[in-house]
Amino acid sequence: MRDETKCLHAGYTPGNAQPRVMPIVQSITYTYDSAEEIAKVFDDPTLSLVYSRFGNPTVMAVEEKIAQLEGGVAAMCTSSGQAANLLAVLNICGAGDHIVSLGAIYGGTTNLFSVTLKRLGITTTFVSQDDSDESIEAAFTPRTRLVFGETIANPAMAVLDIERFARIAHKHGVPLMVDNTFATPIFCKPISFGADIVVHSTSKYMDGHAVQIGGVIVDGGTFDWTNGKYPELTEPDESYHGISYTKAYGKAAYITRARMNLMRDFGVYPAAHSAFLLNLGLETLPVRMRQYSQNGLAVAKYLEANPKVLSVKYPALPSDKDYPLAQKYLTGCCAVISFVIDGGREKAMKFLDALRLASNEVHVADIRTCILHPASSTHRQCTDEQLKAAGISEGLVRLSVGLENVEDIISDLQQAFDQI
Ligand SMILES: *Cc1c(COP(=O)(O)O)cnc(C)c1O
C-alpha cells in the first residue's frame, strides 16, 4: 500500500459484518475465560490485551497505521508529544547517561533535556548543524546513548541532515532519534535515511484539527542494541520475570520495553477516544499536507517580496539556506513560516492585532491559520540577550498557514501590513 491507502486502511481490517470504522473501545480492562488464560498473558503481555494503561485496541490500530507510514516495526502512542520524547529517551537512558542533541529544536524539548532530565542525572550537549563533524564528535562521551534532532525544527525551520547525523551516531554506537512532527511521514520518512527511532507530537499536522494532544514513538527496528551500551534491553528485566527484550522480541526490543516497562510504570497512554480522533486526522493527512505545502510556499513567496518584511525562514524557498537539504529529504514542506517584520516588537504586535482571519494562539499546524509573536508571548520572560541567543528577534513572527483559500490568507496579511 502507498501512503494515501495506508492512511485509510492500515491498522484495521473489519471482518464479516464488523464496523467499517475502528470502534472506540471504551474499556479499561479485558476479560479472560480462566485464571490459566490470564497467567499466560502475564508470561508474555505482547500476546494479548491486559489493561488500557499500556494497550487498547483503538489506540493500537492507530499505532499500527503510524508504524506502517514511517516504515517502522512497531509504534506506541503517548498522551502528548512531550510524553513521547520523555519515554523515548528514558527507555535507553538512566542517571549518568548523556544525549547529543541539535540545539535548534522545540523549546519544550530543550527544557526537558536541559532542565528536567538534568535533574534526573541525564545530561545533554547541544550541537549545531553548522559545526564540523570533528566538533560534533567531540561532544560524545563514553556515556552518550543517543543523538536527537528534528526533521524540520520548530520554530527555527532548519532541515536536519539526517544521513550525516545517522552516520555520526552510528560511528559512536548510538541510535539517531528524530522528531518528525513538522514533516510528517507524508513528506519525510527518517528511518529510510538512517534514523532508528522516530517520535512525533501528533497534536500538530497528524491530528490537524487542534482537537487533542498526543504523541507517538516509532521503532525502526534498525539499531543493534547488543553492543554493550544498552543492558536495559539485553540483560534480564527483574520487573518482567527476567526477560531480555533483545532475545525475546528481536527487532521490536526497544518499543516492547517502552510499553511493557515504561508505559506500565508511567501510564501516559492516550484514551481510546483521543486515538479515534487522531485516526480521523490521519485519514486525510496526505491530502492536507499537499495543500499546506502549496499554501505555505505561496505565502512565503508573498512575504519574501514584501518590503515591510526583513527576512523569511521557509526551507522550500529557493533562496533559503536549507533549500538543498529540503530538496534532498522532503517531498513537500509544512506551512509554518518564520519572518521578521521591519520595526521590531511594536510593529510586530500591531501587525498581529490588525489581522482578522489569522488568530493569535499558542499552536502551530492547525487547519486554521494562526500566528504568534514569540518575543511577547512564549519568550516573554527572556532578556534581550537571551532572545538574541535563541535567535528570536523582536520583530520575529511565527505564522502557521492553514487550509483557507490562500488568496484570503494573503489578503488578510496585506490589510494588516497596510495598517503598519
Ligand atoms: C509541539 C511539539 C512537541 C510537544 O508536543 P505536545 O503534543 O504539545 O506535547 C514536541 N516536538 C515538536 C517538534 C513539537 O512541535
The ligand as a Tripos MOL2 file, in Angstrom:
@<TRIPOS>MOLECULE
LIG
   15    15     1     0     0
SMALL
NO_CHARGES

@<TRIPOS>ATOM
      1 C1          4.5660   20.5350   19.8680 C.3       1 LIG1
      2 C2          5.8170   19.7890   19.7550 C.ar      1 LIG1
      3 C3          6.2290   18.9010   20.7600 C.ar      1 LIG1
      4 C4          5.4270   18.7050   22.0260 C.3       1 LIG1
      5 O1          4.2230   18.0790   21.7210 O.3       1 LIG1
      6 P1          2.8940   18.1750   22.6210 P.3       1 LIG1
      7 O2          1.9680   17.2850   21.9100 O.co2     1 LIG1
      8 O3          2.4810   19.6160   22.6400 O.co2     1 LIG1
      9 O4          3.2610   17.6860   23.9810 O.co2     1 LIG1
     10 C5          7.3940   18.2000   20.5780 C.ar      1 LIG1
     11 N1          8.1430   18.3620   19.4660 N.ar      1 LIG1
     12 C6          7.7740   19.2090   18.4790 C.ar      1 LIG1
     13 C7          8.6340   19.3480   17.2740 C.3       1 LIG1
     14 C8          6.6130   19.9480   18.5850 C.ar      1 LIG1
     15 O5          6.2650   20.7880   17.5930 O.3       1 LIG1
@<TRIPOS>BOND
     1     1     2 1
     2     2     3 ar
     3     2    14 ar
     4     3     4 1
     5     3    10 ar
     6     4     5 1
     7     5     6 1
     8     6     7 2
     9     6     8 1
    10     6     9 1
    11    10    11 ar
    12    11    12 ar
    13    12    13 1
    14    12    14 ar
    15    14    15 1
@<TRIPOS>SUBSTRUCTURE
     1 LIG1         1 GROUP 0 **** ****
